[in-house]
Amino acid sequence: MEVKKIFGKGVMKCLNVLALLLVMQTANSACIWVAHQPEFPEAANKFKFNK
């Protein structure tokens, strides 16, 4: 039972890091479509490199 708890926490930490990296990547890139730039959440602006 204890192994499942440790394994579960490790998996969740990895998913959290991957989600954070994805937010950082999308905060610093533009949409590839010429006619559409979707709304971007204000909370993700703190991850932009150039403000």
N, C-alpha and C positions, 0 to 999 in steps of 0.2 A: 504494500500500500504506500509506503514512504517513497519508493522508487517512482511511482506514478506521479506523486506530488512534485518531486524534484524535476522529473522529465516534463511535466506540464508547465511548470514555471519557466523552464529553459526555452521551451517552444514559444511561450507567450512573449518572453523577452526578445527572442529573435524576430517574431512578427512585429513587435513594437518598433524595433530598430528599422526593419524593412519599410514599415509605413512612414516613419519619420524621414528616411532617405527619399522615399517617393514624393513626399510633400516638398522637401528641399529641391528636388529635381524639377518638379512642376512649377514651383515658385520662381525659378530662374530661367524658364523657357517660355516661348510664345507659342501660340497655336499655329499649326502648319497650314491651316485653311486660311485663305486670303480674306474671305468675307465674314468670318466669325471668330470672335474672341470671347469665350464664355466668361460669365461673372466669376470672379475669384474671391474667396472668403477673406475678409479683413484679418482674421486670426492667423492666416498663413503668411501675411506680409512680413512678419518678423524673421522669416527664413530666407528672405531675399538678400543676395549679396550686395547688389547695387540698389540703394533706396532712392 
